[in-house]
Amino acid sequence: MIVRRCAKNMDIVIHKNTKPGMTKMVMMADGSMTPLKYPNTKKYFLWVDGVITHKSDSFETIENVYVNTCVQKECHSHGRIDIVKHKLVNNKVTLR
């Protein structure tokens, strides 16, 4: 299940591991299809450019890695989700 994706339409996505071990086909930002295999452990994982780069049981940890990855790829996000300042639209954080 997608929890958060890059607002600049890059392939940087936080997934919640709702179906451990499942494999499905996912559309990349460029329109191509690639397989995504959910890991057998951990609650959340970060999927970057078709590869799972980090796994964690803590949403805070995975979101911090997500924000750092966005900065490295020059896809400046809104930082961590703040329910007062932000809202989610199609799994993308926007200002209220």
C-alpha positions as YAML, in Angstrom:
chain: A
units: angstrom
residues:
- id: 1
  name: MET
  ca: [0.00, 0.00, 0.00]
- id: 2
  name: ILE
  ca: [1.43, 3.40, -0.97]
- id: 3
  name: VAL
  ca: [1.69, 5.75, 2.00]
- id: 4
  name: ARG
  ca: [3.56, 8.65, 0.40]
- id: 5
  name: ARG
  ca: [5.06, 9.42, -2.99]
- id: 6
  name: CYS
  ca: [7.28, 12.19, -4.35]
- id: 7
  name: ALA
  ca: [5.30, 15.32, -5.25]
- id: 8
  name: LYS
  ca: [7.61, 15.92, -8.24]
- id: 9
  name: ASN
  ca: [6.61, 12.59, -9.90]
- id: 10
  name: MET
  ca: [9.94, 10.89, -9.27]
- id: 11
  name: ASP
  ca: [10.13, 7.20, -8.32]
- id: 12
  name: ILE
  ca: [10.54, 7.73, -4.57]
- id: 13
  name: VAL
  ca: [7.72, 6.00, -2.67]
- id: 14
  name: ILE
  ca: [7.01, 4.89, 0.92]
- id: 15
  name: HIS
  ca: [5.02, 1.64, 1.04]
- id: 16
  name: LYS
  ca: [3.33, -0.02, 3.99]
- id: 17
  name: ASN
  ca: [4.09, -3.73, 3.91]
- id: 18
  name: THR
  ca: [0.51, -5.04, 3.96]
- id: 19
  name: LYS
  ca: [1.20, -8.20, 1.93]
- id: 20
  name: PRO
  ca: [4.65, -9.63, 2.82]
- id: 21
  name: GLY
  ca: [6.23, -11.69, 0.04]
- id: 22
  name: MET
  ca: [3.77, -10.57, -2.67]
- id: 23
  name: THR
  ca: [5.05, -9.54, -6.10]
- id: 24
  name: LYS
  ca: [3.17, -7.10, -8.34]
- id: 25
  name: MET
  ca: [3.86, -5.01, -11.41]
- id: 26
  name: VAL
  ca: [4.21, -1.28, -10.77]
- id: 27
  name: MET
  ca: [4.29, 1.60, -13.24]
- id: 28
  name: MET
  ca: [7.38, 3.80, -13.02]
- id: 29
  name: ALA
  ca: [7.30, 7.59, -13.52]
- id: 30
  name: ASP
  ca: [8.47, 7.14, -17.14]
- id: 31
  name: GLY
  ca: [5.52, 4.81, -17.90]
- id: 32
  name: SER
  ca: [7.46, 1.52, -17.94]
- id: 33
  name: MET
  ca: [6.40, -1.44, -15.79]
- id: 34
  name: THR
  ca: [8.66, -3.12, -13.24]
- id: 35
  name: PRO
  ca: [8.09, -5.86, -10.63]
- id: 36
  name: LEU
  ca: [7.88, -4.91, -6.96]
- id: 37
  name: LYS
  ca: [8.41, -7.71, -4.43]
- id: 38
  name: TYR
  ca: [7.19, -6.82, -0.96]
- id: 39
  name: PRO
  ca: [9.76, -7.81, 1.71]
- id: 40
  name: ASN
  ca: [8.97, -10.56, 4.22]
- id: 41
  name: THR
  ca: [9.84, -8.39, 7.22]
- id: 42
  name: LYS
  ca: [9.42, -4.81, 8.44]
- id: 43
  name: LYS
  ca: [6.31, -2.63, 8.38]
- id: 44
  name: TYR
  ca: [7.42, 0.07, 5.92]
- id: 45
  name: PHE
  ca: [9.87, 0.20, 3.03]
- id: 46
  name: LEU
  ca: [11.25, 2.88, 0.73]
- id: 47
  name: TRP
  ca: [11.21, 2.14, -3.00]
- id: 48
  name: VAL
  ca: [13.56, 4.32, -5.08]
- id: 49
  name: ASP
  ca: [13.94, 3.93, -8.86]
- id: 50
  name: GLY
  ca: [12.66, 0.34, -8.82]
- id: 51
  name: VAL
  ca: [14.77, -0.84, -5.85]
- id: 52
  name: ILE
  ca: [13.88, -1.23, -2.17]
- id: 53
  name: THR
  ca: [16.56, 0.87, -0.45]
- id: 54
  name: HIS
  ca: [15.42, 0.88, 3.19]
- id: 55
  name: LYS
  ca: [13.09, -1.09, 5.45]
- id: 56
  name: SER
  ca: [11.88, -0.15, 8.94]
- id: 57
  name: ASP
  ca: [9.17, -0.83, 11.49]
- id: 58
  name: SER
  ca: [9.11, 2.89, 12.36]
- id: 59
  name: PHE
  ca: [7.25, 5.34, 10.11]
- id: 60
  name: GLU
  ca: [9.32, 8.22, 11.51]
- id: 61
  name: THR
  ca: [12.57, 6.49, 10.52]
- id: 62
  name: ILE
  ca: [11.41, 5.64, 6.99]
- id: 63
  name: GLU
  ca: [9.99, 9.13, 6.47]
- id: 64
  name: ASN
  ca: [13.31, 10.73, 7.52]
- id: 65
  name: VAL
  ca: [15.13, 8.52, 4.99]
- id: 66
  name: TYR
  ca: [12.50, 9.48, 2.38]
- id: 67
  name: VAL
  ca: [13.06, 13.22, 3.00]
- id: 68
  name: ASN
  ca: [16.86, 12.77, 2.78]
- id: 69
  name: THR
  ca: [16.50, 10.80, -0.46]
- id: 70
  name: CYS
  ca: [14.30, 13.53, -1.94]
- id: 71
  name: VAL
  ca: [16.95, 16.14, -1.07]
- id: 72
  name: GLN
  ca: [19.70, 14.00, -2.67]
- id: 73
  name: LYS
  ca: [17.66, 13.63, -5.86]
- id: 74
  name: GLU
  ca: [16.86, 17.38, -5.90]
- id: 75
  name: CYS
  ca: [13.17, 16.63, -5.45]
- id: 76
  name: HIS
  ca: [12.61, 18.96, -2.53]
- id: 77
  name: SER
  ca: [9.63, 17.71, -0.59]
- id: 78
  name: HIS
  ca: [7.65, 19.43, 2.14]
- id: 79
  name: GLY
  ca: [9.66, 17.54, 4.76]
- id: 80
  name: ARG
  ca: [7.95, 15.31, 7.29]
- id: 81
  name: ILE
  ca: [4.16, 15.29, 7.26]
- id: 82
  name: ASP
  ca: [2.66, 17.88, 9.62]
- id: 83
  name: ILE
  ca: [-1.11, 17.45, 9.92]
- id: 84
  name: VAL
  ca: [-1.56, 21.15, 10.70]
- id: 85
  name: LYS
  ca: [0.35, 22.48, 7.65]
- id: 86
  name: HIS
  ca: [-0.09, 19.63, 5.15]
- id: 87
  name: LYS
  ca: [-2.69, 17.43, 3.54]
- id: 88
  name: LEU
  ca: [-2.34, 14.31, 1.37]
- id: 89
  name: VAL
  ca: [-3.68, 14.43, -2.18]
- id: 90
  name: ASN
  ca: [-3.13, 11.19, -4.17]
- id: 91
  name: ASN
  ca: [-0.47, 10.18, -1.60]
- id: 92
  name: LYS
  ca: [1.45, 13.42, -2.25]
- id: 93
  name: VAL
  ca: [1.94, 16.01, 0.50]
- id: 94
  name: THR
  ca: [0.66, 19.51, -0.32]
- id: 95
  name: LEU
  ca: [0.19, 22.65, 1.74]
- id: 96
  name: ARG
  ca: [-3.27, 23.32, 3.19]
...
